[in-house]
Amino acid sequence: MSKIRITKQFSFETGHALYGYDGKCKNVHGHSYKLSVTVIGKPISDTHNVKYGMVIDFSDLKKIVKDEIVDVFDHATVFNKNTPHVELAKELEDRGHNVLLVNYQPTSEMMVIDFAEKIKNQLPGHITLHSLKLQETDTSFAEWYASDN
């Protein structure tokens, strides 16, 4: 049977700041991110399986991505924990804000790498993560492809 690619799209709001950057993005700001997740696999051929004909149920893929990415990053502010932004993060947390401290500079490029690892770890064995596209603005995005990695 043919391999088929399935894509599900998500959106979430996230703030961040890029420590040491030489432009405006050194300041805390936010984006309305759009994430496209594409997996690849063969449709289930067992006619007795309730998911017959599906590569993966869209709702199953949605649950993985919501649990690992959307529900974690939505309306959070992300900082690299290895920078002085840790002080700002603590102040925001003390004031009740949702703050994420990560081991990387929270650029779209680094976020999409992080997201790929998180999603790959949760996919069923017969499904492969094919690609991710993380759109930061209408005209700017980062892409991750399994074939490149």
C-alpha positions as YAML, in Angstrom:
chain: A
units: angstrom
residues:
- id: 1
  name: MET
  ca: [0.00, 0.00, 0.00]
- id: 2
  name: SER
  ca: [1.13, 3.57, -0.67]
- id: 3
  name: LYS
  ca: [2.65, 5.80, 1.96]
- id: 4
  name: ILE
  ca: [0.52, 8.87, 2.65]
- id: 5
  name: ARG
  ca: [1.40, 12.16, 4.33]
- id: 6
  name: ILE
  ca: [-1.10, 13.58, 6.80]
- id: 7
  name: THR
  ca: [-0.88, 17.21, 7.97]
- id: 8
  name: LYS
  ca: [-2.59, 18.89, 10.91]
- id: 9
  name: GLN
  ca: [-2.30, 22.61, 11.60]
- id: 10
  name: PHE
  ca: [-2.23, 24.34, 14.97]
- id: 11
  name: SER
  ca: [-1.98, 27.89, 16.26]
- id: 12
  name: PHE
  ca: [-0.83, 29.35, 19.55]
- id: 13
  name: GLU
  ca: [0.36, 32.63, 21.05]
- id: 14
  name: THR
  ca: [3.83, 32.76, 22.58]
- id: 15
  name: GLY
  ca: [6.12, 35.49, 23.83]
- id: 16
  name: HIS
  ca: [9.90, 35.38, 23.84]
- id: 17
  name: ALA
  ca: [13.05, 37.47, 23.87]
- id: 18
  name: LEU
  ca: [16.39, 36.77, 22.22]
- id: 19
  name: TYR
  ca: [19.20, 37.50, 24.64]
- id: 20
  name: GLY
  ca: [22.26, 39.05, 22.98]
- id: 21
  name: TYR
  ca: [20.46, 39.71, 19.69]
- id: 22
  name: ASP
  ca: [21.34, 42.97, 17.93]
- id: 23
  name: GLY
  ca: [17.82, 43.92, 16.84]
- id: 24
  name: LYS
  ca: [14.34, 44.59, 18.19]
- id: 25
  name: CYS
  ca: [13.79, 40.93, 19.08]
- id: 26
  name: LYS
  ca: [16.07, 41.34, 22.08]
- id: 27
  name: ASN
  ca: [12.96, 42.87, 23.69]
- id: 28
  name: VAL
  ca: [10.15, 40.72, 25.05]
- id: 29
  name: HIS
  ca: [7.53, 40.37, 22.31]
- id: 30
  name: GLY
  ca: [5.10, 37.79, 21.02]
- id: 31
  name: HIS
  ca: [3.91, 35.98, 17.92]
- id: 32
  name: SER
  ca: [0.79, 34.23, 16.72]
- id: 33
  name: TYR
  ca: [2.54, 31.01, 15.72]
- id: 34
  name: LYS
  ca: [1.14, 28.56, 13.20]
- id: 35
  name: LEU
  ca: [2.50, 25.01, 13.32]
- id: 36
  name: SER
  ca: [1.97, 22.46, 10.56]
- id: 37
  name: VAL
  ca: [2.78, 18.87, 11.51]
- id: 38
  name: THR
  ca: [3.14, 16.30, 8.74]
- id: 39
  name: VAL
  ca: [3.49, 12.58, 9.42]
- id: 40
  name: ILE
  ca: [3.90, 9.75, 6.95]
- id: 41
  name: GLY
  ca: [2.73, 6.17, 6.99]
- id: 42
  name: LYS
  ca: [0.58, 3.55, 5.30]
- id: 43
  name: PRO
  ca: [-3.18, 3.58, 5.84]
- id: 44
  name: ILE
  ca: [-4.37, 0.81, 8.17]
- id: 45
  name: SER
  ca: [-5.45, -2.13, 6.01]
- id: 46
  name: ASP
  ca: [-7.15, -4.23, 8.68]
- id: 47
  name: THR
  ca: [-10.86, -3.97, 7.87]
- id: 48
  name: HIS
  ca: [-11.73, -4.84, 11.48]
- id: 49
  name: ASN
  ca: [-9.73, -1.93, 12.87]
- id: 50
  name: VAL
  ca: [-11.90, 1.08, 13.74]
- id: 51
  name: LYS
  ca: [-9.21, 3.28, 12.16]
- id: 52
  name: TYR
  ca: [-9.30, 1.30, 8.88]
- id: 53
  name: GLY
  ca: [-8.08, 3.43, 5.99]
- id: 54
  name: MET
  ca: [-6.35, 6.01, 8.22]
- id: 55
  name: VAL
  ca: [-2.63, 6.64, 8.55]
- id: 56
  name: ILE
  ca: [-3.40, 8.18, 11.94]
- id: 57
  name: ASP
  ca: [-6.63, 9.57, 13.28]
- id: 58
  name: PHE
  ca: [-6.40, 13.37, 13.10]
- id: 59
  name: SER
  ca: [-7.71, 13.51, 16.67]
- id: 60
  name: ASP
  ca: [-4.83, 11.27, 17.85]
- id: 61
  name: LEU
  ca: [-2.28, 13.52, 16.15]
- id: 62
  name: LYS
  ca: [-4.04, 16.56, 17.61]
- id: 63
  name: LYS
  ca: [-3.80, 15.13, 21.13]
- id: 64
  name: ILE
  ca: [-0.05, 14.51, 20.79]
- id: 65
  name: VAL
  ca: [0.70, 17.99, 19.49]
- id: 66
  name: LYS
  ca: [-1.62, 19.74, 21.94]
- id: 67
  name: ASP
  ca: [-0.16, 17.86, 24.92]
- id: 68
  name: GLU
  ca: [3.48, 18.30, 23.90]
- id: 69
  name: ILE
  ca: [3.48, 21.75, 22.25]
- id: 70
  name: VAL
  ca: [0.31, 23.84, 22.10]
- id: 71
  name: ASP
  ca: [-0.86, 23.49, 25.70]
- id: 72
  name: VAL
  ca: [2.70, 24.07, 26.95]
- id: 73
  name: PHE
  ca: [3.70, 27.04, 24.77]
- id: 74
  name: ASP
  ca: [0.34, 28.81, 24.33]
- id: 75
  name: HIS
  ca: [0.31, 32.12, 26.22]
- id: 76
  name: ALA
  ca: [3.71, 31.41, 27.74]
- id: 77
  name: THR
  ca: [6.85, 33.52, 27.58]
- id: 78
  name: VAL
  ca: [9.94, 31.57, 26.58]
- id: 79
  name: PHE
  ca: [13.47, 32.42, 27.67]
- id: 80
  name: ASN
  ca: [16.84, 30.72, 27.29]
- id: 81
  name: LYS
  ca: [17.59, 29.56, 30.84]
- id: 82
  name: ASN
  ca: [21.33, 30.04, 30.26]
- id: 83
  name: THR
  ca: [21.05, 33.85, 30.05]
- id: 84
  name: PRO
  ca: [20.36, 36.71, 32.44]
- id: 85
  name: HIS
  ca: [16.73, 36.52, 31.29]
- id: 86
  name: VAL
  ca: [16.38, 34.03, 34.16]
- id: 87
  name: GLU
  ca: [16.01, 37.02, 36.49]
- id: 88
  name: LEU
  ca: [13.19, 38.45, 34.39]
- id: 89
  name: ALA
  ca: [11.60, 35.00, 34.17]
- id: 90
  name: LYS
  ca: [11.60, 34.69, 37.96]
- id: 91
  name: GLU
  ca: [10.01, 38.13, 38.34]
- id: 92
  name: LEU
  ca: [7.28, 37.22, 35.82]
- id: 93
  name: GLU
  ca: [6.65, 33.85, 37.48]
- id: 94
  name: ASP
  ca: [6.39, 35.56, 40.87]
- id: 95
  name: ARG
  ca: [3.66, 37.74, 39.35]
- id: 96
  name: GLY
  ca: [1.72, 34.71, 38.10]
- id: 97
  name: HIS
  ca: [2.90, 34.61, 34.49]
- id: 98
  name: ASN
  ca: [3.41, 31.39, 32.53]
- id: 99
  name: VAL
  ca: [7.16, 31.23, 31.82]
- id: 100
  name: LEU
  ca: [9.12, 28.49, 30.06]
- id: 101
  name: LEU
  ca: [12.88, 28.22, 30.47]
- id: 102
  name: VAL
  ca: [14.51, 26.25, 27.67]
- id: 103
  name: ASN
  ca: [18.08, 25.11, 26.93]
- id: 104
  name: TYR
  ca: [18.27, 27.08, 23.68]
- id: 105
  name: GLN
  ca: [17.82, 30.53, 22.15]
- id: 106
  name: PRO
  ca: [14.03, 30.58, 21.53]
- id: 107
  name: THR
  ca: [14.17, 31.33, 17.82]
- id: 108
  name: SER
  ca: [11.75, 29.67, 15.40]
- id: 109
  name: GLU
  ca: [14.64, 27.53, 14.17]
- id: 110
  name: MET
  ca: [15.48, 26.16, 17.61]
- id: 111
  name: MET
  ca: [11.84, 25.83, 18.65]
- id: 112
  name: VAL
  ca: [11.02, 23.70, 15.59]
- id: 113
  name: ILE
  ca: [13.94, 21.37, 16.44]
- id: 114
  name: ASP
  ca: [12.63, 21.04, 20.00]
- id: 115
  name: PHE
  ca: [9.08, 20.43, 18.76]
- id: 116
  name: ALA
  ca: [10.26, 17.72, 16.34]
- id: 117
  name: GLU
  ca: [11.91, 15.77, 19.17]
- id: 118
  name: LYS
  ca: [8.88, 16.09, 21.43]
- id: 119
  name: ILE
  ca: [6.46, 14.93, 18.73]
- id: 120
  name: LYS
  ca: [8.65, 12.08, 17.43]
- id: 121
  name: ASN
  ca: [8.84, 10.62, 20.94]
- id: 122
  name: GLN
  ca: [5.03, 10.34, 21.14]
- id: 123
  name: LEU
  ca: [4.15, 8.97, 17.69]
- id: 124
  name: PRO
  ca: [3.10, 5.33, 17.30]
- id: 125
  name: GLY
  ca: [5.85, 3.10, 15.87]
- id: 126
  name: HIS
  ca: [4.29, 2.76, 12.41]
- id: 127
  name: ILE
  ca: [4.10, 6.56, 11.93]
- id: 128
  name: THR
  ca: [7.09, 8.76, 11.06]
- id: 129
  name: LEU
  ca: [7.35, 12.50, 11.54]
- id: 130
  name: HIS
  ca: [7.94, 13.86, 8.04]
- id: 131
  name: SER
  ca: [8.13, 17.61, 8.58]
- id: 132
  name: LEU
  ca: [7.22, 20.62, 10.68]
- id: 133
  name: LYS
  ca: [6.64, 24.18, 9.61]
- id: 134
  name: LEU
  ca: [6.62, 26.83, 12.34]
- id: 135
  name: GLN
  ca: [5.31, 30.12, 11.04]
- id: 136
  name: GLU
  ca: [6.24, 33.13, 13.18]
- id: 137
  name: THR
  ca: [4.64, 35.79, 10.97]
- id: 138
  name: ASP
  ca: [2.73, 35.77, 7.69]
- id: 139
  name: THR
  ca: [6.02, 35.92, 5.80]
- id: 140
  name: SER
  ca: [8.55, 34.17, 8.09]
- id: 141
  name: PHE
  ca: [8.82, 30.52, 9.04]
- id: 142
  name: ALA
  ca: [11.23, 27.71, 9.88]
- id: 143
  name: GLU
  ca: [10.92, 24.18, 8.53]
- id: 144
  name: TRP
  ca: [12.22, 20.85, 9.82]
- id: 145
  name: TYR
  ca: [12.37, 17.78, 7.57]
- id: 146
  name: ALA
  ca: [13.21, 14.27, 8.74]
- id: 147
  name: SER
  ca: [15.09, 13.69, 5.48]
- id: 148
  name: ASP
  ca: [17.50, 16.51, 6.42]
- id: 149
  name: ASN
  ca: [18.21, 15.05, 9.83]
...
